Amino acid sequence: MVCSYKLRGTNDIYKLSNGEKNYYVRLNRNHMRSEAEISNELEILTTIGIQSGCVALPVTANDHSKYQSASTPEGIRQLVVFEEAIGVTDNKPQPHRLAQAGRTLGKVHNFSSSLPQYNELPRYDIATCITQSTNIVCDFLHKDPELRRHSLFYQKFSLALKRELEHLPTDRFSYGLIHGDYLFGNFVYDKQGKATVYDFDRIGYGWHAFDIATYLGHLTSHSNVASPSTLFNTLTEHFLSGYQEEFTISESEREALPVIYLMRRLHMRALCCLQFIDWSNQFLNKHNWHRDIRKTKIWAAQMCGLSL
């Protein structure tokens, strides 16, 4: 068995290979998630994976456990081995692949809707993604005299998001277990076009539209186009054609996708601040802050009619 170090991000990722089959090892950061959260995640993945066949499954040990606790210099960390998701990612998907991405997410939402409540998992709501995230970002910025002035922008941004969401019927939005990080880099397509999802580190509870907005907004923001709104609408049409074969979304939820993506964008900025030592110090520099503010202003103006 050969072990190679693949990635240092929100976790440390290793690849195991015996020459015939590959596995991936995830070593969780000891301060980001509780052992109960990880246990809940793996229980959910096993259930959804067996029912839907569209997620990368954790490997069960001989003692029937799905994770091991390891003592490291940073403290106790949980180690999980996953089956390899075979296929390729696609950051410029054609309409049929967009539909398949939507169909796969719809399956995940559909099968997870019948699962019991897991109280240890995070909630992706306004309090967490806007109020708490804004406080984290501003606290981080205040530590650097050159960045401190940007906290005013994020405070204004936070208030604008809350006002927008107050006008939406969010109490009627479909709510339940969500992936939490449904990006084009977190699932692969095999040669037959079947998609397999992985990286459920941020699984939790929120509007199902949160996952949809995450995928569509992330894909749009990584495309260099003159009109992001036109691209976003086109991507949405194809994605939802597949999603709604498995799960439903109302018109009001569809209209809310751009502002929900902005909410998610703010939350991710806060996570970058929290993980600065372990991960985001690779890129969270002054240039990155300026770029994030510029792109956020463009998105808010073009997609939501917000002037920041």
N, C-alpha and C positions, 0 to 999 in steps of 0.2 A: 504494500500500500504506500503510495507516494502522497505526501501532504505539501501543498504550496500555498503561500500567503497571497490572496487575491485583492483584498480591498480593505482599506481603513475608512470607515464612514461613521454612521450612527452606531454601527457595530464593527467587529473585526470578522472578516469572512475568509475562510480557508477552503481550498478545493482538495478533496480526497479522490484518488484514482487507483484502482487495482488493475488497470490495463484493459478492462472490459466494461466497467461501469464507473460513472462519476457521482460523487456526492458533494454537498456543500455544507460546511460547518459554520454556524453563526454563534459567535461569542458575544453575548450581550454586555453592554455597558452596565456596570453595577449600580449606577445612580440614576438611570433614566427610567427603568421600568421595574416593578415589583415582581417577585417570583410568582405571585398569584396571577398577575396580568399575563405572564408568559404561559403559565399553565392553562389559563382560560383560552388564550390564543390557539394553543396546540390542540386542545379539545375541540374547539370550533373547526379548525382546519381539517381535522380527521373526519369529522361528521360531514362537512361540506364536500370534502374531497371524495369520500366514498359515494355520496349521493349524486354529485355533479360531474366528477371526473375532470374538473377544470382548474384544480389548484395543486401546487407542489406539496406533497405530503411529508410530514416529519417521519423519520425512521424510528421505529420502536425498538428499544434495547431488549436483551434477553430477559430482563427482570420486568418487562412491560412498561418501563418508564419512557417518556418522550424527551426528557432533558436531564442533564447532569449538572450539578453545582460544582464549580471549580474554584479553588482558593488561588488568587492571583495577587500581585503587589498592590493592585487597586482595590482589592476586597473580593468578596464572593461574587462570581459571575456565572451566568447560566449558559450552558453549551447545548446547542440543538443541531442535529444532523438532518438535512433535508435531501430528498431525492432530487436528482437533476431535472430541471425543466428543459426539455430538448426542443430547440427551435431557434428562431432569430427575432430580435426586436425590430420595430419599424417606426421611425420617427417621421416618415412621410407616407403614411398609409393611403392606399387607394380606397375608393368607396366600399368595396367588398370587405376589406380588412377593417375599416371603421365600423361597419355593421357587425362584424364578428367581435370586435372589441366591446361594442355595446351589448351584444347578445351574451357574451361571457360575463360581463358585470351584472346583467339582468339575472343570470342564473345564480350568481353569488348572492345577490339581494333576495332572490326568491327563496332559495334553500335556507338562508340564514334567518328568514322571517319566522320560521317555525321553531327556532331554538329557544331555550329558556333564557331568562335575564342573567347576565353576568355583571355583578355590581362592581367588580374590581376594574373594569375597563374604562378608559377615559370617555368624556363627553365632548363632542365637537359642537358646542353651542355658542351663542353670542358672548356669554360670560367668559368662556375659555378662549375662543378664537379672536375676540375683539378686545374686551376689557382687560383681561389678564395678559394677553399678548402685548397690548400697547404698553402696559406697565413694565413688562420685561424689556421691551425694546428701548423705552425711554431711560430705564435704569442703566442699560448697557451704554447708551449714547452719552449719558451724563458723566461717565467715567473718563471720557476723552474730550478735552477742551475743543479740539478741532471738529468734533462731530456733534457736540452738545446742541447746537442750533437746530439740527435735524429733528430733534424730539418734538418741536412745534409742528412740523409737517405730520408726523405720525399721530399726534393728538388730534389734529384737524381731520386727518384721514379716518380715524376711529369714529369720531362724531358723525362724519358724513355717511359712513357705512351703517351706523345704528339708525340714522334717520331714514335711509333707504329701506332698511329691513322693517322698520316700523310700519311702512305703507304696504307691506306684503302680507298675505294671509299665511304666515309661517306656521300658525297653529294647525293648519290643515295640510301641511307638507308631509309627505310620506317619511316616516322616521323608523330607524332600527339599526341593526349592526351594519357597519360600513368598513370598507378596506382601509380608508384613511389616507392612502397614498397611491391612488390608482393612476400611475404614470405609464407612458409608453415603454419606459425602461423596466417596468416591473411585471411584464408578462411577455411571453414569446409565442410565435406562430410556428407550428411544425409544417412539414411539406404538404400535408393534407389541408392546411388552413386552420386547424384546431388551435385554440389559444389556451395556454396554461399560465395561471397567475401565481405570483409568489410575493415575498417581502410584505408580510402582513404585520410588520412591527408596530404599526400605528392603528391597528384594528380597534374600533370603539363604537360608540353610538352617536348618531347624527342624522341629519336629513340625507336620504339617499341621493338627493341632488348634489350633495357635497362631493361624492365620488365622481359623478358625471362632470361637474364643473372643474374638478381637479384635472381630469384627463383632457378635456377640451381646452381649458385655459392654458395648461402647461404646453400642449401641442401647438397652440396658437402663438404663445409667447416665444417659442423656439423656432418660429418661422419668420424669416425676414421678408415681410410683405408690406405694401403701402397701406392696405386697408385691413387691419386686424379684424374689424367687425364683420366684414364680408367673409373672410376665411372662417371665423368662428361660427357664423350662421351656417355655412356650407358643411363644416365638420359636424355640427350639431344635427343637421338633417340626416346625414348618413349614419351617424352613431346611434341616434334614437330609433332609426328604422329597425336596427337589430335589437336594441335594448327592450323596446316595447313588445317584442315577441315573447319576452320572458317576464317582464315586470312593467308596471304602468307609471307614467309621470303625467301630471296635470299641466295644463297650459300655463298656469300661474307659476309652477315650479320651473318650467322651461324658461319663462321670461326672467326668472330670478337668477339663472345660472351665472351671468356675468358678475353680479354683485357678490354671489356666494364664492366665486373664484377669488375675488378681491379679499374676502374674509379669510379664505384659506391662505392666500399669499401673505397676509399679515401674520397669521399664525406660524407659518413656516419661517418667517423672519425671526420671530421670537424663539423658535427651536434652534435656529442658527446661533442666536445669542447665548442660549443655555448650554450649547455644546461647543462653545468656542475653543476650549482647551483640547477637546478630543477630536474635533472634526473641522469646524468651519473656520478655524484660523488659517486654513489653506487658501481661503478666498474672501473672507469677510473683512476686506480692507476699505480704505476711504473711497477708492474708485468704485467698488462694489456698492457702497451705500448710495453714491451719487447716481449710479446706473439704476438701482432699484427704485429710487424716488422718481427718476425720469420716466421709466417704463410704467410705473404705477399711475403717474399723472396721465400718460397717454391712454392707458387702458380705461381709467376712470372716465376720461372725457369722451372717448370714442364709443365705449360700450355701455356706459351708465349715465352719460350726460352730467357727470360731476366735475365741477371746477375746483381743483385743489391748489 
